[in-house]
Amino acid sequence: MSRHPKVDSRNERRRRGNAAVTILAIMPMLGFTALVTDIGVLQYSHAQLQAGVDAGALAGVAYFDGTYEGVHVAVAKARDIASQNEVLGQPIQLSENDVLPGYYDPDQARFISTWEPSLANALYINGDVTEIRTIFALAAFGRYFMQTEATALAKAVQEEGTGYAPCYLPVAVPDCYLGINDIEDYALRMSSANEDNAGWARVGASPNAEYIVNQLDGQCEDGPASVFDAVGLQNGEVTTALQKIDKMLEESDETWDESKWGPLPLPMGSVPEDGDSKSVVRNYGNVVEGVVILFSPDGGICGAETQFNDFAQITGFAWGVLYDVDDHGDGKNIRMKLDLTYDHEGGTYGGGIATNITYKDIGLVY
């Protein structure tokens, strides 16, 4: 007689109950995983869209040229560059209404739309993608597609003379010297004689010896200099300052660049020996570079008529290259060239004379 094993109905029910509990526990986890995936896809697609509209706005503003044609080209170029970017494998499509020309008002921090070519210098783009397919989690709530939106505002990058210098060498030069075309003509002289064409400088006060030395040492103790600030001027032989420059030149890691400034001039204080010149400056050929102040002299007169013992108004900044100093005996002096050919960092904001220290206004606003 065959016997069937006994089945414990209680264990069977327990197993079925455990399976049901497991399924119920897994479902929220699957839903949460799907939701996280949806959010990740949405964030990724938004990043792609933002990059695309940013690229379009920055590319388009380069075509503003003060004409109606330039405005239309700027808008068309923005749409074209944006379309070369993709969101989840699909090109970004911007309609004509998605790209608006206008101008950016920095004082009010807002964009004003206009097609007037004399005003238009900025582009505003509003792009969106509406057919981002969702995973189960959002579809379960009746949403099978997600939407993302991105905006960009860019203004034409304008290069102008800097109007603000965080730190500067304590030297001022009359801005009337900037009319000279040959950079070799910018050998500046500082002494108490009438041949001066540069002076010591301090914003808002008279430059004494202690201040000049500290400023040369990079302390920038008086803070920044701005266009329209009053600058105190002084000429003459400030021996401690000249000795400081001598030491700075000796220890400098920067050297004279003949490709920029031509042959290195013969040093001051040279003593002819067998037809050669010998510098009183150790390591002659080293240079100290930095921002120098430009000011407008009374009557715009350069040369012996320029006064360096009063206050003047800052009109801009230039790049100075200190390359020689004589701090011994009579005729103590320094030599500097203004490099007006190559761009240098050292200033921010605009509004100064257009020299080689330029400020490029921001391109992408947001």
C-alpha positions as CSV (number, residue, x, y, z in Angstrom):
1,M,0.0,0.0,0.0
2,S,1.5,3.3,-1.0
3,R,1.8,6.1,1.4
4,H,1.8,9.8,0.6
5,P,4.0,12.1,2.6
6,K,2.1,14.3,4.9
7,V,2.0,18.0,3.9
8,D,2.0,20.5,6.7
9,S,-0.6,23.0,5.5
10,R,0.6,25.5,8.0
11,N,4.1,25.6,6.5
12,E,2.7,25.9,3.0
13,R,0.6,28.8,3.9
14,R,3.6,30.4,5.7
15,R,5.6,30.1,2.5
16,R,2.9,31.6,0.4
17,G,2.6,34.4,2.8
18,N,6.3,35.1,2.8
19,A,6.3,35.3,-1.0
20,A,3.5,37.8,-1.0
21,V,5.3,39.9,1.6
22,T,8.4,39.8,-0.6
23,I,6.6,40.9,-3.7
24,L,4.9,43.7,-1.8
25,A,8.4,44.8,-0.5
26,I,10.0,44.7,-3.9
27,M,7.3,46.7,-5.7
28,P,8.1,50.0,-3.8
29,M,11.8,49.4,-4.4
30,L,11.3,49.0,-8.1
31,G,9.1,52.1,-8.1
32,F,11.7,54.1,-6.2
33,T,14.5,52.8,-8.6
34,A,12.4,53.9,-11.6
35,L,11.7,57.3,-10.0
36,V,15.4,57.9,-9.4
37,T,16.1,56.9,-13.0
38,D,13.5,59.3,-14.2
39,I,15.1,62.1,-12.1
40,G,18.5,61.3,-13.4
41,V,17.4,61.3,-17.0
42,L,15.7,64.7,-16.4
43,Q,18.8,66.2,-14.9
44,Y,21.0,64.8,-17.6
45,S,18.7,66.1,-20.4
46,H,18.5,69.6,-18.7
47,A,22.3,69.8,-18.6
48,Q,22.5,68.9,-22.3
49,L,19.8,71.5,-23.1
50,Q,21.6,74.2,-21.0
51,A,24.9,73.6,-22.8
52,G,23.2,73.8,-26.2
53,V,21.4,77.1,-25.5
54,D,24.5,78.6,-23.9
55,A,26.6,77.7,-27.0
56,G,23.9,79.2,-29.3
57,A,23.7,82.5,-27.3
58,L,27.5,82.9,-27.1
59,A,28.0,82.1,-30.8
60,G,25.2,84.5,-32.0
61,V,26.3,87.6,-30.2
62,A,29.5,87.7,-32.1
63,Y,27.5,88.7,-35.2
64,F,26.1,92.0,-33.9
65,D,27.6,94.7,-36.1
66,G,25.2,97.6,-35.8
67,T,23.1,96.6,-38.8
68,Y,19.7,95.0,-39.2
69,E,21.4,92.2,-41.2
70,G,23.8,91.6,-38.3
71,V,20.9,91.2,-35.9
72,H,19.1,88.7,-38.1
73,V,22.4,86.8,-38.7
74,A,23.0,86.7,-34.9
75,V,19.6,85.1,-34.3
76,A,20.0,82.6,-37.1
77,K,23.5,81.7,-36.0
78,A,22.3,81.1,-32.4
79,R,19.6,78.7,-33.7
80,D,22.1,76.9,-35.9
81,I,24.7,76.4,-33.2
82,A,22.1,75.2,-30.7
83,S,20.8,72.7,-33.2
84,Q,24.3,71.2,-33.5
85,N,23.8,70.1,-29.8
86,E,21.6,67.2,-28.7
87,V,19.3,66.2,-25.9
88,L,19.2,62.5,-25.4
89,G,20.3,62.0,-29.0
90,Q,17.9,64.5,-30.6
91,P,19.0,67.9,-32.0
92,I,17.8,70.9,-30.1
93,Q,15.2,72.7,-32.2
94,L,14.7,76.4,-31.5
95,S,11.9,78.3,-33.1
96,E,12.1,82.0,-34.2
97,N,10.3,83.0,-31.0
98,D,12.8,81.1,-28.8
99,V,15.6,83.5,-29.7
100,L,15.2,87.2,-28.9
101,P,17.7,90.0,-29.7
102,G,18.0,93.0,-27.4
103,Y,20.4,94.6,-25.0
104,Y,21.5,93.9,-21.4
105,D,21.1,96.7,-18.9
106,P,23.8,96.0,-16.2
107,D,22.5,98.7,-13.9
108,Q,19.1,97.0,-13.6
109,A,20.5,93.5,-14.3
110,R,17.8,92.8,-16.9
111,F,17.4,92.1,-20.6
112,I,15.3,94.4,-22.9
113,S,14.2,92.9,-26.2
114,T,14.7,95.0,-29.3
115,W,15.6,94.5,-33.0
116,E,17.0,98.0,-33.2
117,P,20.6,97.4,-34.5
118,S,22.1,100.4,-32.7
119,L,21.0,99.0,-29.4
120,A,21.0,95.2,-29.9
121,N,24.1,93.6,-28.3
122,A,22.6,90.6,-26.5
123,L,20.6,87.4,-27.1
124,Y,18.1,85.7,-24.9
125,I,17.2,82.1,-25.6
126,N,14.5,80.0,-24.0
127,G,14.6,76.4,-25.1
128,D,12.5,73.4,-23.9
129,V,12.2,69.7,-24.6
130,T,8.8,68.2,-23.9
131,E,9.1,64.6,-25.0
132,I,11.5,62.9,-22.6
133,R,10.0,59.5,-22.1
134,T,9.6,58.4,-18.5
135,I,10.1,55.0,-16.8
136,F,7.3,53.1,-14.9
137,A,7.3,55.4,-11.8
138,L,6.0,58.5,-13.5
139,A,4.0,56.6,-16.1
140,A,2.1,55.0,-13.2
141,F,0.8,58.5,-12.4
142,G,-0.4,59.1,-16.0
143,R,2.7,61.0,-17.1
144,Y,4.5,59.3,-19.9
145,F,6.7,62.3,-20.9
146,M,8.8,64.8,-18.9
147,Q,9.7,68.4,-19.8
148,T,12.8,70.4,-19.2
149,E,13.5,74.0,-19.9
150,A,16.7,76.1,-20.1
151,T,17.4,79.8,-20.7
152,A,20.6,81.6,-21.7
153,L,21.4,85.3,-21.9
154,A,24.7,86.4,-23.6
155,K,26.0,89.8,-24.5
156,A,28.6,90.8,-27.1
157,V,32.1,90.6,-25.6
158,Q,33.5,94.1,-25.7
159,E,37.1,94.8,-25.2
160,E,38.0,98.1,-23.7
161,G,40.6,99.8,-21.6
162,T,40.5,98.8,-18.0
163,G,39.2,101.3,-15.5
164,Y,40.3,99.6,-12.3
165,A,43.6,98.1,-11.1
166,P,43.6,96.0,-7.9
167,C,47.4,96.7,-7.4
168,Y,49.9,98.9,-9.2
169,L,53.5,99.9,-9.3
170,P,53.8,103.4,-7.7
171,V,54.6,105.1,-11.0
172,A,52.5,107.5,-13.0
173,V,52.9,108.5,-16.7
174,P,51.2,111.4,-18.5
175,D,48.7,109.9,-20.9
176,C,49.8,112.3,-23.7
177,Y,52.7,110.0,-24.3
178,L,50.4,107.4,-25.7
179,G,50.3,109.2,-29.0
180,I,53.8,108.0,-29.8
181,N,53.6,105.0,-32.1
182,D,57.1,103.6,-31.7
183,I,57.3,101.6,-28.5
184,E,61.1,102.3,-28.3
185,D,60.2,105.9,-27.6
186,Y,58.7,105.0,-24.2
187,A,61.9,105.0,-22.1
188,L,60.7,106.8,-19.0
189,R,62.9,108.8,-16.8
190,M,62.4,109.8,-13.2
191,S,64.6,112.4,-11.5
192,S,64.3,115.9,-10.2
193,A,65.5,117.4,-13.5
194,N,63.3,118.9,-16.1
195,E,63.7,115.9,-18.3
196,D,61.2,113.9,-16.2
197,N,58.4,112.2,-18.0
198,A,57.2,110.0,-15.1
199,G,56.7,110.3,-11.4
200,W,56.1,108.5,-8.2
201,A,52.3,107.9,-7.6
202,R,49.9,107.3,-4.7
203,V,46.2,107.2,-5.0
204,G,44.6,109.9,-2.8
205,A,47.7,111.0,-1.1
206,S,51.3,112.2,-1.6
207,P,53.7,109.3,-2.1
208,N,56.4,109.3,0.6
209,A,59.4,107.1,0.6
210,E,58.0,104.5,3.0
211,Y,54.8,104.1,0.9
212,I,56.7,103.8,-2.4
213,V,58.9,101.0,-1.0
214,N,55.9,99.1,0.5
215,Q,54.0,99.4,-2.8
216,L,57.0,98.1,-4.7
217,D,57.1,95.2,-2.2
218,G,53.6,94.2,-3.4
219,Q,51.7,95.3,-0.2
220,C,49.2,97.4,-2.2
221,E,48.5,99.0,1.2
222,D,46.2,101.8,-0.2
223,G,44.0,99.3,-2.1
224,P,43.0,99.6,-5.7
225,A,43.1,102.5,-8.2
226,S,40.2,103.5,-10.4
227,V,39.7,105.9,-13.3
228,F,38.7,109.4,-12.0
229,D,40.6,108.8,-8.7
230,A,42.9,111.6,-7.6
231,V,46.5,110.5,-7.7
232,G,49.3,112.2,-5.7
233,L,52.5,112.8,-7.8
234,Q,56.1,113.3,-6.9
235,N,59.3,113.4,-8.8
236,G,62.9,113.3,-7.5
237,E,65.4,110.8,-6.3
238,V,63.8,108.6,-3.6
239,T,67.0,106.7,-2.7
240,T,65.3,103.9,-0.7
241,A,62.9,103.3,-3.5
242,L,65.6,103.1,-6.0
243,Q,67.5,100.7,-3.8
244,K,64.4,98.6,-3.5
245,I,64.0,98.5,-7.3
246,D,67.7,97.5,-7.6
247,K,67.1,94.5,-5.3
248,M,63.9,93.6,-7.1
249,L,65.7,93.5,-10.5
250,E,68.5,91.5,-9.1
251,E,66.1,88.8,-7.7
252,S,63.5,88.9,-10.5
253,D,62.7,85.8,-12.5
254,E,61.5,87.8,-15.5
255,T,63.9,88.8,-18.2
256,W,63.9,91.3,-21.1
257,D,62.0,89.9,-24.0
258,E,63.7,91.1,-27.3
259,S,60.8,89.6,-29.4
260,K,58.5,92.1,-27.7
261,W,60.6,95.1,-26.9
262,G,63.6,94.9,-29.2
263,P,67.2,94.9,-28.2
264,L,68.0,95.6,-24.5
265,P,69.1,99.2,-24.2
266,L,72.6,99.9,-22.8
267,P,72.4,100.3,-19.0
268,M,72.7,103.6,-17.2
269,G,75.8,104.2,-15.1
270,S,77.9,102.2,-17.6
271,V,81.6,102.3,-17.3
272,P,83.3,101.7,-20.7
273,E,85.9,98.9,-20.4
274,D,87.6,97.7,-23.5
275,G,84.7,99.0,-25.6
276,D,82.1,97.1,-23.5
277,S,79.5,98.5,-21.1
278,K,79.2,97.4,-17.5
279,S,76.0,97.8,-15.6
280,V,75.8,99.0,-12.0
281,V,72.8,96.7,-11.7
282,R,73.5,93.1,-10.9
283,N,71.8,90.6,-13.3
284,Y,71.2,93.3,-15.8
285,G,68.5,92.1,-18.3
286,N,66.1,91.2,-15.5
287,V,62.8,93.1,-15.5
288,V,60.0,93.9,-13.1
289,E,56.6,94.3,-14.7
290,G,53.3,95.7,-13.5
291,V,50.5,98.2,-13.9
292,V,51.4,101.9,-13.9
293,I,49.0,104.8,-13.7
294,L,48.1,107.1,-16.5
295,F,47.0,110.6,-15.7
296,S,46.1,113.8,-17.6
297,P,48.6,116.6,-17.0
298,D,47.5,120.2,-16.8
299,G,47.0,121.4,-20.4
300,G,47.9,118.0,-21.7
301,I,51.5,119.1,-22.0
302,C,54.2,116.4,-21.9
303,G,57.8,117.0,-21.1
304,A,59.4,119.8,-19.0
305,E,56.0,121.4,-18.4
306,T,54.5,118.4,-16.7
307,Q,54.1,118.8,-13.0
308,F,54.8,115.9,-10.7
309,N,54.3,117.6,-7.3
310,D,50.6,117.9,-7.2
311,F,47.4,115.9,-7.7
312,A,46.0,114.8,-11.0
313,Q,43.1,112.6,-12.3
314,I,43.6,109.0,-13.3
315,T,42.6,108.4,-16.9
316,G,43.7,104.8,-17.3
317,F,46.4,102.2,-16.8
318,A,49.3,100.8,-18.9
319,W,51.8,98.0,-18.5
320,G,55.2,99.1,-17.3
321,V,58.5,97.2,-17.7
322,L,61.2,98.3,-15.2
323,Y,64.5,97.3,-16.5
324,D,67.3,99.6,-15.1
325,V,68.1,101.7,-12.1
326,D,71.0,103.9,-11.0
327,D,70.9,104.3,-7.2
328,H,74.5,105.5,-6.8
329,G,76.1,109.0,-7.0
330,D,74.6,111.8,-9.0
331,G,71.7,111.5,-11.4
332,K,69.9,108.7,-9.6
333,N,67.2,107.4,-11.9
334,I,65.2,104.5,-13.2
335,R,64.3,103.3,-16.7
336,M,61.0,101.8,-17.7
337,K,59.2,101.0,-21.0
338,L,55.5,101.0,-21.6
339,D,54.4,97.9,-23.4
340,L,51.4,99.0,-25.5
341,T,51.6,96.1,-27.9
342,Y,50.8,93.0,-26.0
343,D,47.8,92.3,-23.8
344,H,48.4,91.9,-20.1
345,E,46.3,91.0,-17.1
346,G,46.1,93.4,-14.3
347,G,42.8,95.3,-14.4
348,T,39.1,94.8,-14.2
349,Y,36.0,96.7,-15.3
350,G,36.0,99.1,-18.2
351,G,36.2,102.9,-18.7
352,G,39.9,103.6,-19.0
353,I,42.1,104.5,-21.9
354,A,42.5,101.7,-24.4
355,T,46.0,100.5,-23.8
356,N,47.5,97.0,-23.6
357,I,45.7,96.3,-20.3
358,T,42.2,95.4,-21.6
359,Y,39.0,94.4,-19.9
360,K,36.7,92.0,-21.7
361,D,33.2,92.4,-20.6
362,I,31.4,89.1,-19.7
363,G,29.8,87.2,-22.5
364,L,27.4,84.8,-20.8
365,V,25.2,86.6,-18.3
366,Y,23.0,83.6,-17.3
